[in-house]
Amino acid sequence: MAITSANQLELLQTAEAVAREKMIDPALVIEAMEESLARAAKSRYGAEMDIRVSIDRKTGKATFTRVRTVIDPETEELENYQAQLTPEQAKQYLDDPKPGDTIVDEVPPVDMGRIAAQSAKQVILQKVREAERDRQYEEFKDRAGTIINGVVKREEYGNVIVDVGTGEGVLRRNEKIGREAYRNGDRIRCYIKDVRREARGPQIFLSRTAPEFMAELFKMEVPEIYDGIIEIKAVARDPGSRAKIAVVSYDNSIDPVGACVGMRGSRVQAVVNELQGEKIDIIPWNEDAPTFLVNALQPAEVTKVVLDEEAERIEVVVPEEQLSLAIGRRGQNVRLASQLTGLDIDIMTEEEESQRRQAEFEERTKLFVDTLDLDEFFAQLLVSEGFTSLEEVAYVELDELLVIDGVDEDTANELQARARDFIDAQNAKALENARALGAQDSLIAFEGLTPQMVEALAKDDVKTLEDFATCADWELAGGWTVVDGERIKDDGVLEPFDVSLEEAQNMVMTARIQLGWVDPNDLVEEEEAEGEEGVAEEEAGA
């Protein structure tokens, strides 16, 4: 086609119509038209030329211009004589040409052949699509973390494509509850899990299994949650089957559990219906971890709770008849309670706990009998008073031994002397073994490592301070790895010696500083920067 006065206004009308249909800025459509016309002109005049097109926003008149740029011959070579000029060549057009100056000449409009017109159409469509994607992304990026209502468009390989108004979302197979099946035209409510800008446009990822979906549903059903009077502290779900939700009230006159349940269960029932009959346990949240766990294990009754904060583990003792209820079908109840509290839970019956305590008592008694040359009764006295290791006996304050019936000062001193002699002998043997395995003095002399630790490291082929400095903290203290959704234990070399992850980090960093691998001043600067960042975040939150 030729750009004539007859179809100049048609360009503007077309741009307006496309922009209205796609809900994008008309200026973006006109820019796409300018680019497509410039491309067509280049195919007519030559691809080396810098041809630009400008469409008047009022009249629709398209102006074609050829642009040539003056280069600096000292830093650039004249590579494209159709679009570049040296200052010498530019003197016939400009009085005092300088690098960067441009010479603009108007050129005749081109008649667009069939191929050029098709190419122009593709450019316009591409630009319009990009503008549409940008608009969709801008619209949905701030809606991540909210619930949206949509209509099912189609199903692809188990994934459901949902029309969410001005875009399409995808509900993946693993984000559907149980065996949910949808037909075209079905209305569906989903949680916007993520919005990402990708090559084919913004991808809106939906979910019905996310714990946050349940939290948002409760927010819609319970005005007190929406108003911030009640807060949802944690959610754990086995989608389509069972869930636990922990709530706390900031108003003493409002019961958080009762508010979430509603009159005759109306509020919780609305959420249950949306989640395909998923049973929901609403639990009062508590700052005290053991108390919270007792609540989380409902409906089972708990007799005793022992919390190991450092290992983030908790032992729960229940009556024999409550064991199956506490564990739940296929471990569901204890698994959800673990997710809710963030702790690993060991459940045992009262009888099992009694047997374990008896076994520990006998083991510690035997330790003191064998190592301190005591009779069984005296060893049992020590264990009953809470002594669990030789180190405690050897280095405890003398007064703590004197409180034991029948122990005077001489007896206490003798006990400590025997314990220290045995420990010294163990240390000497461990050191001898470590040297035989190849442990170097640099590792043996490192502060914080006992001879037994050095021996364990040498057995694991860590024989020098350099070897030790290359270790990861979890290799020393142990840790957990999540594989396919399951937590798998990683044993640490120094884990038998109760070395925590933080202690392992400090020891490895100290070794690196001693070797000169790390500058301690850099660490101080990093800590200060992290501290300032944390303060800034707190102020922003406030």
C-alpha angles and dihedrals in degrees: 000000000000122000099239134159088260094065101028093096089043089065091059092044091051091048090050093049094048092047092050093048094048094035094234134127112284088220089066091055092049090049088053090051091050091052092048093049091048090052091051091049091052090055087054101042100028135286092247092064121093099230118178130186128206122191116203107237092216107038101024091231112155117217118199117205136178114218125201122185127211111232133202105249091201094062104021137047122225098251102157113036090183093063103022138061136186116232088252093056091044093058091085088062103031132039097221110010118195131186109278096030116128133215114209121196125179114234129196116271115257130236108236115226124209094270093045091048091050091049090049090051091052091051091050093048091048093051092046091051091050091049090048091051092049090050092049092048093049090048097050105031092082092045094067108121095035135099120254133189117222145160124248110246102176145326123244120188092330093314116115119222109211127198105224098180109267095020146020127259128196123224105196123216093251091050093060121096112251112304098341113165125193135194128208110281096024114138114236136185117212143168116244100232099175142353116204132177107232136171093266093046137279112332114214109200115201131194140190096178099057114113087228089063090064091045091053091047090054089048089056094047100039115057091194090063092047090050092049095243089116121036128201104225100180141358129197122183142187092192115238093004116055142339141185124211125188118210135180130194123220091196115071091209093060123075106216095205094047092047091053093046093049131194107334088346095297097141099046090041091059089056092044091053092051090050095053096257098314108172111236127203110200109205131189109240120230132189090222105085097210092049091047090050092051087054092045093054092058133165086037118081117233124212101187140003127201115189124202101191095182094055092035088231130131131196118211124195117201134174114267093251091052096052098092091044092051093049094042129200108327089351092296099139096049092041092055091044089052092051091047096051098032091230133118107243127209113192122199137163124249090253093051091049091049091050091048093049090049090050091050090048092052092045093052092044090054090048092057093042093052099041104033098036092237131151117252096254094054091045089052089052090056093049092047089055089057103261110146106167144030091246090061091053093044100048106025120115110274091237091066091060093045092062089067113099112257095015116121128178095272092050091048092050091048091050092051093045092052091047093049093046090052092047091049090051091049091049093050092050092047090049091050090050092047092053090047088054090053103263110164128223091247089065096037092053094048109120114243097032117105120208089255090054091049089050091051091048092049090052087055090052094256100131108148137045088250090057090049093049091056093055120108116234092243090052087062103034100027126233147183130277124197111224119176090342094308125110112234122193120239111201116223125216092231096034093104087061093057094247108167124220091251092051090049090051092050094048094049092047091048089052091051091050091049090051091049093243092121130039109225089211089062089054091052090051091049092050091049091049091049090048092052090047091052092050090049091051091049091050091048090050091049 
